[in-house]
Amino acid sequence: MLAQLDEALTRTVERLSESTVTVRSLRLPAPSLRRFQPLDGEGTGLLVDRRGYVVTNHHVVEGATRIETVLSDGRSFVAEVAGQDERTDLAVLRIDAGELPEAPLGDSEALKVGQLVVALGNSLGLPGSHTASVGVISALGRPLPGSDFVWEGLLQTDAAINPGNSGGPLATLDGKVVGINTAMVPFAQGVGFAIPIHAVRRVLEQIIEKGRVSRPWMGISAVSLQPSLARRLGLTGRTGALIAEVEKGSPADRGGLRRGDLITGIAGQPIDGMRSLVKTLGAEPLGREIPLSYVRAGKESWVSLRMEEAPPAA
């Protein structure tokens, strides 16, 4: 059994190493009276298309004047930014290097807590080959502490993720990439996060097709209704997405939604929390009128909202 596990781990690392790249960025800070010192940064990227598309984190290349990728065979190429999406902390780069070994992408929605995973990346910028670490999926659908991201949530893992790992793959033992590493909590032990690959696919497809990401926008901040909160609000037995804030002038505001409303359905699909809310909204075309059901003060109501494109992140 241990021999089989050992073989699976080494095979996965060998396979992913071919499509994992080092991403180096150069930033030029504002001129100073004292000195002008360019800032160098390093992260990781993943080849996801034979045509030379590389996925990495937005924060790895944000504001960079020059971006260079180094392949596993030692070749280096200057990369151009095909598109970025700050909301998901993703960026897509393009390099001109001919046919390249693209990484096999898996199914992050089929993951289970406790499943073994491997993280690969340019940890701490150490010289030599990429660093591999092993752990388990600790949780699914986690919000990132201290952020205002509104999406399906992140994969939490105890596989060691350090500075420099950002943008690298998180994969199952069959070598399929299920996440893109994005963050670690510096004061915690064994707590790292990755963007689920089903969210990465949607961003990648839109950027390759049109150079940017467009998504439906309601103009709310919301949280999944937990049983303890449901009891305090007199909503025992209910599930849904509880509205915490409504942005003035947004589709939700014009539709009359308020703080404290519980969204229970969209376009005929039941909503049991933020994950299903984001997933259902993401499938709706822009400009379409959709029915939304909600509960206010114990009374069920519905409203029709027109889906608009989300404004640029501030």
Sequence and secondary structure as in RCSB ss.txt:
>XXXX:A:sequence
MLAQLDEALTRTVERLSESTVTVRSLRLPAPSLRRFQPLDGEGTGLLVDRRGYVVTNHHVVEGATRIETVLSDGR
SFVAEVAGQDERTDLAVLRIDAGELPEAPLGDSEALKVGQLVVALGNSLGLPGSHTASVGVISALGRPLPGSDFV
WEGLLQTDAAINPGNSGGPLATLDGKVVGINTAMVPFAQGVGFAIPIHAVRRVLEQIIEKGRVSRPWMGISAVSL
QPSLARRLGLTGRTGALIAEVEKGSPADRGGLRRGDLITGIAGQPIDGMRSLVKTLGAEPLGREIPLSYVRAGKE
SWVSLRMEEAPPAA
>XXXX:A:secstr
 HHHHHHHHHHHHHHHHTTEEEEEEEE     SS    EEEEEEEEEEETTTEEEEEHHHHTT SEEEEE TTS 
EEE EEEEEEGGGTEEEEE   SS     B  GGG  TT EEEEEE GGG SSS EEEEEEEEEEEE  TT    
SS EEEE S   TT TT EEEETTS EEEEEEEE TTSSS EEEEEHHHHHHHHHHHHHHSS   EE  EEEEE 
 HHHHHHTT TT  SEEEEEE TTSHHHHTT  TT EEEEETTEE  SHHHHHHHHHTS TT EEEEEEEETTEE
EEEEEE EE     
